[in-house]
Amino acid sequence: MWDLSTPEALKTLASRLAPFVSPVDFVALYGDLGAGKTTFVQGLLPALGVEETVTSPTYQLVHSYAAPRHMIHHCDFYRVEPGEDEEIGFGELCSSGVVVAEWPEIVQSRLPADRLEVRIEGEGGSRSVSLAGFGAWEKKLARFREIQAFLETSGWGCSQCIAVRGDAS
């Protein structure tokens, strides 16, 4: 569990997850209206290499972004009724790139076995964030927690991750 006091801290946490996101992956974002789900995405997507402005897809349902290593689909299922997910091509989106889904409760029974679930709670400026990994994300999340602990103890607790293009060896 992470207790965060600013939107920037939420974006930083999200950016640090970017190295663990595979080219075809699923991130489910849970939280009330105004909890910070889109703010989380605004930290994650630039760290995956998205250069466009990231906004909420509430009215369009899906915003798709091309990044150097990923095709990313930011979905908002708030206005989708159960069973309508195939009308927006949910299955195809899940097989063609990274899906970051707000309000995934609507498609809960169809969520991929390999997924990261992010729960954001809180009011005012502070937020509590919990992460749960399923399938392949169990090992990824364990490694992420090790890295987070290292960054905190070494004084790099506020650093963000950014995408590095090309061979960084």
N, C-alpha and C positions, 0 to 999 in steps of 0.2 A: 504494500500500500504506500502510495506517495501522497503526502500532504503538500499542496502547492498553493502559493499565495498570490500568484499573478498569472495572467494569460500567457506571458512570455515563458514562465516556468512550464506551463502545459505544452507549449510549442517545443520547448527544449526537450522535454521528455519524449514527445512524439518523434522529434528529429533523431534521437538516439536509437529508435527502433528501426529506422530506415535500413541499416546494413543487414538486418535479419529478414527483410521482406524479399520473397522469391518472385521471379517474373510472373508466376501464376499463384496468387495467394488471396487470402480473405481476412479482412479486419472488420470485426463487428463492433460498433460503437453504441453503447447504452447510456442513457441519461435523460433527465427531464428536459423540457424546453429551456433553452438558455444555459444548459449545464456546461457547454464548451465543446461539443462534438465537432463543430466546424472549425473552431480554434485549434483543436487537436489535428485535424486534417491540414490546416494551414501551416503546421509545423512539420508534419510528415511528408507532404508532397514536395515541397522545395528540397528537402533532404534526399528525395528520390530523383531529383533532377528536373522537376517541373518548374519552368520559368514563368508561366502565366500566373495571373492573379487567381487565387483559389477562393471561390465563393460557394455559398450554400446552394445545392441543387433542388431546393424545396419545390419550386414551381416547374422545373424542367424534369425532375426526378433523377436524371443522370447527367453528370458532367464527365466527359472523357478527356484525358490528357495523354499526350505522347511524351514520354521521357526517354532518355538514352537507353536504358535497359528494360523499361517497363511500358506497357500500356496500362493506364490507371483509370478506373471507373469509380467516381465518387457518387454514390447513390443515396437518396433520401426516400425511405419508404413510408414516411409519415402519412401521406395522402393515398397510399396504395391499400386496397382492400385485400384480405387474404384470398389467394388464388389468382390475383391479377398480376403477379410478378412475371409470369411468362409473356404477358403482353408487352413488357418492356425488355424482354430478352434476358431475364435473370440467368438462366442456365448458360447461355452463350457468353454473357459477360464473365461469369465465373471461370469459364474455360479459356478465355482469351487474354486474361491479364490479371492485374491486381484489382480487387473489389474492396472498397472502403465503404461500408454501409452504415448509415445512420438509421435508427429505428429498425433494427433487424428482427425484432419480435414478430413482425408481419410475415417473415419468411423463415421463422425459427426451425420448422420441420425440414426445411430444404438447405440449411446451412451446410457447407462442406465440413467433412470430418477434420481436416487440417485447417485450423483457424486460430486467430488471436481475438479474444474478447476483451474489450476495454470498457470499464464501468466508471463513469464520471459522476460524482455526487458533490453537492454543496450549494451554498447560497452566498451572495455577496461576492467578494473577491477571492475567497479561498475555495479550493476544490480538493477532494480526495479521489485518487485514481487507483483502481485495482486492475490488474492484468491477469488473465487466465489463458493458458495455452492448451490447445487440443491437437492431438495427432503430432505432426512434425513440429508444431509450435511449442510443445512441452520442452524439448531440448533447447530450442532457440531461446525460449524465455528463461530457462535456467542459466544459459550463457549470458544473456542480457543482464540478469540480476548480478552476476559476478562482475561484469564490466561496470555496472552502475556503482557497486560497492567500491571498486578500485578508484573510479573517478571521484567519488565522494571523499575517500580517505587521502587522496593525493592532491586535493585542492582544486580539482577541475569540475566540481559539481554543477557549475552553471554553464558549461560549454555545450554548444550545439553541434550536431553532425551536419555536414554538407556533402553533396555528391562530388566525387572526384572523377573526372572523365579520363578515360584511357588507362594505361597501365601505370599503377602507382607503386610498382615494385622498386 
